[in-house]
C-alpha cells in the first residue's frame, strides 16, 4: 500500500484539477490532505511536514525570483508604450513588397518583443489586433496568418529574458543540488538563470530562422497564400523612410542590449538586469508620452496579479513535491527511468514526450513547478548538462502554448480574431510551427553544443 501512495497523490491532484479548482490550491491542498492520511496510516515521514515551513519561506525569500515581477513589469509597461504598434507598422512597410513579407515582419517583430517583453498573451493579442486584419485584407491564407501570429507570439518563452527560463533556472538549480546530494556529492555549484539565458540564445534564433524559412517556402510553393503588397501601395524606401525605421528599431534594441548585454558581459545578474529593463521600459513609455499615473497604477496592478499567481502556484507545487518525496515517489521515478531501455537516451525521450503531452492540457507554469522537480534530479544524476536540459524543456514547454485544445496562444488569438476566422483554421495554422519546434527539439538533442557552447565561451 505504501508504494501506491505517490500514485494516489498524483491521481487525486488530477481529479481535483478536472473538477475545476485553482491549480495552486489543488496542488498544495490535495498534497496536505493526502499527507495527513498517509501519516495517519504510518506511510508518511513526519520530518517532511516539519520541513514544510522552511520550504515555503525559502520560496518567498528566493532572490532569483525577484526577477519575475520585474520582467513582468517591463513587459506590461512596454505593451502600453505602443512599441509593438510602431514596430509592426514599420516592419510591414519594410518587408511587405515581397511575397510572405507580412509573415516575416510578424516573425521579426515577435522576436524583438520576445527579447524585450517576454509576455506571450500581450504579444499575441497585440499582433492579432494590429496585423491579422491587415493580413486577411491582403488576401493571406487565414490559417497561415493565424499560425504565424500565434507562433511568433510564443517566442518570448525561449528568447531571453524569458520568465519561463527564470522559473526553470530556479527549479533546475534545486534539482541539481538534490541530484548531487543523492550521489553523495557536496558542491556549491548551481544552475544560474544567466546560464540558461545565454544557452537559449542560439536555439531561439534558430527557431526564428525556422519560422522565416517556412514562410519563404510557402511563398515559393503557394504564392497565392502570402501575396505581396500591390505596387501602388508600396512606400518609397528613401532617406526619410530609413530614418523612420531607425527611430522605431533603435529604442527596443537599446533596451535589449542593456538587459541581455549586462548579463552576457557579467555586469549584472539576471535580477539586476530585470531592474534595468523595468526602468528602461518606463523611459520608453515616457518617450512615447504614454507614462502617466494612471498607466503606472494599471501596470503595477497587472504585475501584482501575475506575480501573485506565479508565486501561489510555486508554493503549492513546493508542497506537492515535498509530500511526493515524503511518500518515496522520487525513488519510484528514479527506478522507473533507470530501468527504461536505452538508458539515459530513453529516459530523456520519455520525459520529453510526457512534457509535450502534458502541454495539451496544462500551462507551462504547472508543468515547470510540478513535473520538473520530480524528474529533474533523476535526469541530472544521469550526467546530463543542466543548461542543455533546461533549454530542451523550455522549447518543449513553448509548444504548450500552441497545442490544442488548451493552447493559450490559440485562446488569445481567438479572443481578438474576426468571426470569419474559424477555430479550425487557427488549429491548422499552428500545426507546421509545432512541427518546426519539434524539429528544433530533435536538432538540439542531436547537437547539445547549440545550448552549451555559448555559455562556455562567455564564462571562460
N, C-alpha and C positions, 0 to 999 in steps of 0.2 A: 504493500500500500504506500509506503514511504516514497518509492520510486515514481509513483504516479502523481505525487503532489505537484511537481513542476508542470506537468501536462495539464493537471486540473486548474492550476493558476492561469495558464495561457488560455485555456478553453473558457474559463469564467470571464476573463477580460474581454475575449472576443464576443461572448454573449451579451455582456453589458454594453459594449460598443454598438452592437447591432440593435439594441433596444433604444439607441439614440441619446445616451448620456454623454456629457462632455468628455473628451479624451483624457484630460488631466485628472479629473475626478474619478474616471473609470479605472485608470491605471493605479493611482495611489489608493483609492478607497477599496477597490477589489483586492488589491495585494494585502492591505492591512487585515481585511476580514478573513482571507484565506490563511494569513499568518497566525491569527488568533485561533482559528480552527486547528491548524497544524500543531500549534503549541499545546492546545488542549489535549490532543491525542499523542503528544510526545514526538511529533515528527519534525518539529522546527527548533532550530538552535536559538535560544533566548538571547544570545550575545548579539545577534543581528538586530533584534529590536532595540537593544541598548545603543547600538551604533547609529540608529536612525537619526537622532537629533544632530549628531556631528555631520552626517551626510547632507542633511538639509541646510545646515549652517554653512557647510563648505560650498554649496551651490550659491548661496546668497552673498558670500564674500569672495567669490572667484573673480580675480582681477581681469582675466581674459575675457569674461563675458560682458564686461563693461563696454566692449566694442559693439555689442548687439544694439543697444539703444542709440549709440552714436551713429552707426551706419544706417539704422532705420530713420533717424532724424535727417541725415544727409539726403537719403532717397526721397523722403516725403517733401522736404524743402525744395529739392530740385524739380520735383513733379509740379510744384506750384510756381516755379520761376520761369516757365514757358521755354525752357531749354530744349525739351523734346520737340515742341511745336516748330521752333526755328530750325532745328536740325533736319526734321522731316521735310519741311518746305524746301530747304536749300539742297538737300541731297536728291530730292525728286527732280529738281531742275538740272542738277549736275549729271545724273545718270539716266534721266527719262528718255533722251533721244535714242537710246539703244534698246533692242528687244530684251525684255526681262529687267530693264533698268530700274523700274519702280520696286521690284522684288529685291534687287541688290541693294537699293537705297534703304529699304526697310531692314535688311540684314545688318548693314553697316551701322545704321542708327541704333538698332538693338544692341550691337556690340558696344558702342560708345555709352549708351545708357546703362548697360550692364557694368561697365567699368567705372561708372560714376554714381549710380543709384543702387543697382542690385535688387530692386523690388520688382518681382515678376508681375504682380497684379497691376501696379501702376503703369508699367511699361506696356503690357498687352492692351489695357483699356485705352491708354493714350494713343497708341499706334492704331488701334481698332477704330477709334473715333475720327482720327485725322486722315488715315491713309486708306482704310477699307472702302469708304465711299468713292474716293478718287480712283482706286484700282478697279472697282466694279464699273465705274463710269468710263474708264479707258478700255473696257471690254476684256479685262483679265478674267481668266477662268476662276470662278468663285472658290473652288477648292484649293487652287494654287495660292490665291491671295490669302485665304484664311489660314492655311498651313504655314505660310511664310511669316505671318504676323505672330501666330502662336509660338512657333519655334524660336523666332528671333527674340521674343519677349522672355523666353526661359534662359537665355544666355547668362543672365545675372546669377544663375545657380552655379556656374562653373568659372566664369571670368571674375577674378578678384577685383575689388573687395566684395566677396560673396558672404552672405550671412550663413549659408549652409556650410561653407568652409570654416567659418569661425566656430560654429557649433561642433562640426566634425573634429576640428583641432582639439577642442577641449575633451570630447568623448574619447577620441583615439589616444590622447595623452594619458588619460586614466587607464585605458585598456592596455597601453604599452607598459605602464608601470605594473599593472596587475600581471601581465604576461611575464615580466621579469621576476616578480616575486614568486610566481608559480614555478619558474625554472630555477629558483634559488639564487637569483642574481640581484644584488642590491646596488642600483645605479641611479644617479640623479637625472639621467637623460630623459627627455620628454619629446613629444611631438609638438612643435610650435605652430601656431596659426600662420606665421610668416613662411615657414617651410611649405605649407600647403598652398599658400597664395602663389609662391614662386613656382612650385611644381605644377600648378594648374594653368600657368600662362600658355605654354606651348600646346597642350591638348585643347585648351579653349580656343586659341587662334586657329588650330587645325579644324575644329568644329565649324567655326565661321567660314573657313575656306570650303569645307564640305557643303555648307548651305549654298554658297555662291556658285560652286561648280554645278550643283543640282539645278540652280536657276538658269545657268548658261546652257545646260543640257536640255532643259525644257524649251529655251529659246531656239535651240538648233532643231530639235525634233518635233516640237509642237509650237511653231512661231505664232500661230493664231491664238494661243492660250496666254501669251505675255507680250502683247503688241507694244511698239514704241509710241511715244508721244508724237502726234502729227507734226509735220514740218512747220506749218504755220504757227504752232503754239510753242515752239522751242525758243528759249531765251538766247540772246546774243552772249557768247562767252567772251565778253570784253573785260577791260580792266575793272570796271565798276562791279561786274558780276563776281570776279575773283576776289575783290576786296570784301564783298558780302560773304563769300564762302569763308574767307579768313576770319572775319568778325564772328561768324557763327561757330566755327570749329575751335577757335583758339581758347575761349574760356573753359569749356569742358575738358579740353586736352590738358590745359594747365592744371586743372583740378585733379585729373587722373595721374599726371606726372607727380604732383605734390603728394598724393596719397600713396601710390604704388612705389614711386621713386624713393620716398623716405624709408619704406620698408626694405626695398631691394638694396639700398646702399647702407643699411644699418643705422640710419639716422634716428629712426623712431620704431617703436614696437607697433604691431597692428592696432593696439588700443590707442596709442598716441596718434597714429596716422588717422584713425577714425575721428578723433577730435579735430585734426587738421581738416578733414573732409567736411565735418559739420560746419566749421567756421567758413570754409570756402563756399559751401552751398549757400550760406546766408549772404556772403558777399555777392555771389552771382544773382541771387534774388534781389538784392539791393540795386545792382547794376541794371536789372530789368524792371526796376521800380515795382517789384512785387512783394517787398518786405515791409510789412506793417504789423501793428499789434494784433489785429485780427488774424492775419496769416500766421504769425508766430504762435498764437494760442491754439489755432487749429492744428498746426504741425506738432506741437508738444502734446496735444490731446491724442492725436493719432499714434504718435510714437509711444505714449504710455500704454495705449490699448494693445498694440502689437507686442511690446516688450513684456507686458504682464502675461499675455497669452503664452509667449515662449517660455518664460520662467516658471509659470504654473505647470506647463507640460513637463518641463525639465525636472521639477520637484516630484511630480507624480511618477515620472519614468525612473527617477533615482530610487524611490521607494519600491517600485516594481522590481528593478534589477537587484536591489538588496534582498528582498524577500525571495526572489528566484534563486539567488545564490545560497540563501539560508536553507532552502529545500534541497540543495545539491544539484540544481539544474545546470550549473556551469560544468559540472563533472559529466553529466549526461551528454551535453553538447560536445564536450571535448572527445568523449569516447565515440560518439556518432561520427563526427567529422574525421577523426583519426582513422576510423575503420573503413572509410569510403574507398572504393577502388580509384586508383590514380593518385593517391596521396594528397599532397598539397594542391596540385592542379585540380583534382576532383573536388576538394573542399571549397576552393575559391569559386569554381564553376557553379557549384550548388548554391553557395551563398549569394552569388550574383543573380542567379535565376530566381531565388526566393525574394531578393530585394526588388527585382523587376516585377514579379507577380504581385508583391505587396503594393507596388506603386499604382496598381489599378484601383485599389480600394482605400489606401491610407495616404496621408500627407507626409511630405519628406521629414517634417519635424518629429512626428511619431516614430517613423522608421529609424531616424537618427538616434533618438533617445531610448528606444525600446530594443531594437534588434542589434544595433552596432555594439552596445556594451556587452551583449551576450556572446556574439561571435567574434568580436574584435580581439580579445585576449587569446582565444584559441588560434586564430589565424596568425597573429603576430608571434605567438610562441613557436609557430612552424618556420619562422625565419623570414617572413615577408617584410619588405620595406614599408614602414608605416606611411611615408609620403605617397608612395605608389598606391597603396591600399586606399588611402583617403581620397585620392583623385579618382580612382576607379569607382568608389562608392558615390562620389559627388556626381560623376557623369551618369551613373545608373539612376540616382535619385532625380536627376534632371528629367528623365523620361516620365517620372510620375506626374509631371505637370501636363503631359501630352497624351497619356494613355487613357482612353475611355474605360468605364463611364464616368469616373470621378476626377479626371484631369482638370486641375484648377484653371490652367490657361484656356481650356475649352469653355469652361463656365464664364470666365472673364470676357472672352470674345463674344460668346452667345448673348451676354447681357447688353452689349452695345452694338451688335450686328443688326442690320436691317432685316425685316421679316422674310424677305425673299431669299436670304441665305439660310439654307436648311442645316439642321444639326448633322445630318448625314454628310453633307458637303464639307463641313468642318472636320469630321472624323476622317474622311477620305484625304483631306488636305494634309493632315499631320502624319499620316502613315509613312510617306517617304522620309520625313525628318526623323521619325522614330528609328527607321532602318539606318539612317546616317549615324545616329547616336550609338546604336548597337554596333555598327561597323567601327566607330571610333573606340568603343569599349574593347572590341576584339583586337584592334591595332595596338592599343595601349597594353593589353595583356601579352601580346607577342613582343612588343618593344618597350619594356619598362623604363628604359632610359629617357623616353619622352617626358616622363614626370620626374625622374630622379637626377637627370644630368644638370639642369639649370640650378637647382639648389646647391649641388656640389660645387658648381663654378662660383656662385655668389659667396659661399661661405669658406672658400679656400683661403 
